């Protein structure tokens, strides 16, 4: 999908994986700003959700189980003691049906569809899912999701791109600046189990209301991982509230993230250890990329006060997330 202003996105039907995302810098030179692998075989062999659609529920469900309408549903403990990103064979490992979408504005667009059968990975209900990728004329990568079910079930997708605005082979994201428009976050324990309550960011490393260099912030974060933030505030774009901005001073690339989802998970690729060889042949070091995962509250079925992720018959779920790219000249203000 090649946009009129230079953004180019390549995706495949396996996992709906975004394999490449070419974005121009302040001098007009394009670089691939998402991490990934070089072949289908490598993706099938296993990877840390590079560029994939994740679900049925993105994130961690506490104790790998939920109770719904009085029935307890046990799930795979694929991230002990919790259930992560839809299970052992989640949406990231499914083959999606791809159909080009003809839009009136001519923007390249692709619709990916999958039917998740009743009982898949322990979840109730047959769920029909459609995820549409669009590259707009003003360099936004827009992800629209639609889901319907025949039985009540938890449902919350995310997209799992690892961004490095300097280019996927340029090293770490430590010199990137990150701003997150959130006054609170949700803490975890040392197994990343969600606390199910909000904590103020004041005085914490998680406070990113003012942009901070990631290399200064990451060592102060618990487990160097990143935090889960609620999305709040007024709608600031056609794609919902803006929740975050990521800026690379060296290239001038700026990424603005907006979403109708209720939460943003920031992940700093803390689990990387230099053993994954990326698509350019480079070994990815720790913190080689950063994920800005827009999603519902993963443990919402067990903690409904934190956010409703329950999909019910006759009540389709729709969400949109946009990653909008632009460039800033040296010294030009970019923060909100």
C-alpha positions in Angstrom: 0.0 0.0 0.0 1.7 3.2 -1.3 0.4 6.5 -0.1 0.5 9.8 -2.1 2.9 11.4 0.5 5.4 8.6 0.7 4.2 6.2 3.4 4.4 2.6 2.2 3.1 -0.4 4.1 3.6 -4.1 3.2 1.5 -6.7 5.0 0.8 -10.5 4.7 -2.1 -12.7 5.4 -0.3 -14.7 8.1 -1.2 -12.9 11.3 -2.0 -9.8 9.4 1.6 -9.0 9.9 3.0 -5.6 8.8 6.3 -6.6 7.3 7.6 -3.2 6.3 6.7 0.5 6.8 8.6 3.0 4.8 8.5 6.6 6.1 10.4 9.6 4.8 12.7 11.6 7.0 13.2 15.4 7.1 15.3 15.1 4.0 12.8 13.0 2.1 14.8 9.8 2.5 12.6 6.8 3.4 13.5 4.1 6.0 11.7 1.0 7.2 10.6 2.0 10.8 9.2 -1.3 12.0 11.1 -4.3 13.2 10.6 -7.7 11.6 11.9 -10.8 10.0 13.0 -11.6 6.4 10.9 -14.6 5.5 7.6 -16.3 6.1 9.4 -19.4 7.5 11.0 -17.3 10.2 7.7 -15.8 11.2 6.1 -19.3 11.4 9.0 -20.5 13.5 8.1 -18.0 16.2 8.7 -14.3 17.0 7.7 -11.7 19.6 4.5 -10.6 17.8 6.3 -8.5 15.2 3.7 -6.3 13.4 0.9 -8.8 14.1 -2.8 -8.6 14.9 -3.1 -10.0 18.5 -6.3 -11.4 20.1 -8.9 -12.5 20.9 -7.7 -10.5 23.9 -4.5 -8.5 23.6 -2.5 -8.3 26.8 -2.6 -10.5 29.9 -5.6 -12.1 31.5 -4.9 -12.7 35.2 -4.5 -16.3 36.3 -5.4 -17.4 32.7 -9.1 -17.6 33.4 -12.2 -15.4 33.4 -15.8 -15.7 34.7 -18.7 -14.6 32.4 -22.4 -14.9 33.2 -21.5 -17.3 36.1 -19.3 -19.6 34.0 -15.6 -19.9 34.5 -13.5 -20.2 31.4 -9.9 -21.6 31.8 -7.3 -20.4 29.2 -3.8 -21.4 28.3 -1.1 -20.2 30.7 1.2 -19.2 27.8 2.8 -16.4 29.9 2.7 -18.0 33.4 0.7 -17.4 35.6 -1.3 -15.5 33.0 -2.8 -15.8 29.5 -1.2 -13.5 26.9 -2.3 -12.2 23.5 -5.1 -14.7 22.8 -3.2 -17.9 23.7 -0.9 -20.5 22.1 -2.3 -20.0 18.6 -3.8 -16.6 18.7 -4.8 -14.3 15.9 -1.2 -13.5 15.2 -0.8 -17.1 13.8 -4.0 -17.3 11.7 -4.3 -16.9 8.0 -6.5 -13.9 7.2 -8.5 -13.5 4.1 -7.3 -10.3 2.3 -9.5 -8.1 0.0 -8.5 -4.8 -1.4 -10.9 -2.0 -0.6 -11.9 0.6 -3.1 -12.2 4.0 -1.3 -13.7 7.1 -2.7 -10.5 9.1 -1.9 -8.3 6.6 -3.6 -6.2 5.8 -0.5 -4.9 2.2 -0.7 -6.7 0.0 1.7 -6.8 -3.7 2.6 -9.5 -5.6 4.5 -8.4 -8.7 6.5 -11.1 -11.1 7.7 -11.1 -14.1 10.0 -13.8 -16.3 11.6 -12.8 -17.5 15.1 -14.8 -20.6 15.9 -16.6 -21.2 19.2 -14.1 -22.6 21.8 -11.0 -21.5 20.0 -8.2 -21.1 22.7 -10.9 -21.6 25.3 -13.1 -18.5 24.4 -16.8 -18.9 23.9 -18.7 -17.8 20.7 -18.0 -17.7 17.0 -16.5 -14.3 16.3 -16.3 -12.7 12.9 -13.5 -10.2 12.7 -12.5 -7.7 10.1 -9.3 -5.5 10.3 -8.8 -2.9 7.6 -5.5 -1.2 6.9 -5.4 2.1 5.1 -2.6 4.4 4.1 -3.9 7.9 3.9 -2.7 10.8 1.7 -1.2 12.5 4.7 0.9 9.6 5.8 -1.3 8.0 8.5 -1.5 4.2 8.9 -5.1 3.6 10.0 -6.3 0.4 11.5 -10.1 -0.2 11.7 -11.5 -3.2 13.6 -15.0 -4.7 13.5 -16.2 -7.7 15.4 -19.5 -9.5 16.0 -20.3 -12.7 17.9 -23.1 -15.3 18.4 -22.2 -15.7 22.1 -21.0 -13.3 24.8 -17.2 -13.3 24.9 -14.3 -11.0 25.9 -12.8 -9.4 22.9 -10.0 -6.8 22.5 -7.5 -6.6 19.6 -4.3 -4.6 19.3 -1.7 -4.1 16.6 1.9 -5.0 17.7 4.3 -3.0 15.6 7.7 -2.4 17.1 8.7 1.1 16.0 12.2 2.5 15.5 11.9 5.9 13.8 15.6 5.9 13.0 15.1 2.8 10.9 14.8 -0.9 12.0 18.6 -1.5 11.8 19.6 1.7 13.5 20.2 0.4 17.0 18.0 1.3 20.0 15.2 3.7 20.6 17.0 5.3 23.6 17.4 8.6 21.9 13.7 8.8 20.9 11.5 11.2 22.9 8.2 9.9 24.1 5.1 11.9 25.3 2.0 10.1 26.7 -1.0 12.2 27.5 -2.1 10.3 30.6 -2.4 11.3 34.3 -2.5 7.7 35.6 -1.3 4.2 34.8 -2.0 0.6 35.9 0.7 -1.1 37.8 1.8 -4.7 37.6 3.8 -7.2 39.7 7.0 -8.8 38.6 5.1 -11.3 36.4 3.3 -8.4 34.6 0.0 -9.3 36.3 -2.3 -6.2 36.2 -3.2 -4.5 39.5 -6.7 -3.6 38.4 -6.5 -0.1 39.7 -5.3 3.3 38.6 -2.3 5.0 40.1 -1.3 8.6 39.5 1.8 9.2 37.5 3.0 12.1 39.6 6.6 11.6 40.7 6.9 8.3 38.8 9.0 7.2 35.9 5.7 6.5 34.2 5.0 10.2 34.0 5.5 11.1 30.4 3.1 14.1 30.2 6.2 16.1 29.3 8.4 14.4 26.6 11.3 12.5 27.9 14.3 10.7 26.3 13.6 7.0 26.5 17.2 6.2 27.4 16.7 8.3 30.6 13.3 6.8 31.4 13.7 3.1 30.7 16.2 2.3 33.5 13.7 3.7 36.0 10.7 1.6 34.8 9.8 -1.6 36.7 11.6 -4.4 34.8 12.5 -1.8 32.1 9.2 -2.8 30.4 6.8 0.1 30.0 3.4 0.9 31.4 -0.3 0.6 30.6 -2.1 3.9 30.4 -5.8 4.8 30.2 -6.8 6.8 27.1 -8.7 9.9 28.2 -9.5 13.4 27.1 -11.4 14.9 24.2 -11.4 13.6 20.6 -8.4 15.4 19.1 -8.5 13.8 15.6 -10.9 12.0 13.4 -9.4 8.8 14.9 -10.2 9.6 18.5 -8.1 11.1 21.3 -4.4 11.5 20.7 -2.7 9.4 23.4 1.0 9.5 22.5 3.8 11.2 20.4 7.1 9.6 19.6 9.9 11.7 18.1 13.3 10.8 16.7 15.5 14.0 16.7 18.1 12.5 14.3 15.7 11.8 11.4 13.0 14.3 12.3 10.3 11.6 12.1 7.3 12.2 14.4 4.7 9.6 15.1 1.3 10.6 16.6 -0.9 7.9 18.0 -4.7 8.3 18.2 -7.3 5.7 19.1 -10.9 5.0 20.1 -9.6 2.2 22.3 -9.5 2.7 26.1 -5.9 1.9 26.9 -2.3 2.2 25.6 0.3 -0.3 26.4 3.9 1.0 26.0 6.4 -1.8 25.6 10.1 -1.1 25.2 11.3 -4.5 23.9 12.9 -5.2 27.2 12.9 -9.0 26.6 15.2 -8.6 23.5 18.7 -10.0 24.2 20.5 -9.5 20.9 19.7 -13.0 19.5 16.9 -12.1 17.1 18.3 -11.4 13.6 16.1 -8.8 11.9 15.1 -8.5 8.2 18.2 -6.5 7.4 20.5 -9.0 8.9 21.1 -6.9 12.1 20.8 -8.5 15.5 18.2 -6.6 17.5 19.5 -5.3 20.8 17.5 -4.8 24.0 15.2 -1.8 23.4 15.6 -2.0 19.6 12.0 -0.8 19.2 8.9 0.4 21.1 5.3 -0.8 20.9 2.4 1.6 21.3 -0.4 -1.0 21.6 -3.9 0.5 21.6 -6.3 -2.0 23.2 -9.0 -2.6 25.7 -8.3 -3.5 29.3 -7.0 -7.1 29.0 -8.3 -8.3 32.4 -11.7 -6.5 31.9 -13.7 -9.7 32.1 -12.4 -10.1 35.7 -12.3 -6.4 36.5 -15.1 -4.8 34.6 -14.6 -1.5 36.5 -11.5 -1.0 34.5 -13.1 -1.1 31.1 -15.7 -3.1 29.1 -14.3 -5.6 26.6 -17.3 -7.8 26.5 -18.6 -8.5 23.0 -22.3 -9.4 22.9 -24.6 -10.8 20.2 -26.2 -8.0 18.2 -23.8 -5.4 19.6 -20.8 -5.3 17.2 -17.6 -3.7 18.4 -15.8 -1.1 16.2 -12.5 0.7 16.9 -10.0 2.7 15.0 -6.3 3.4 15.7 -4.1 5.7 13.7 -0.3 6.1 13.5 0.2 9.4 11.8 3.7 10.3 10.5 5.2 13.7 9.8 8.6 15.3 9.9 9.9 18.2 12.0 12.8 20.5 11.1 15.6 20.9 13.7 14.4 23.2 16.5 10.7 23.1 15.4 8.3 22.4 18.3 6.6 19.0 18.2 5.2 18.2 21.6 1.6 18.9 22.5 
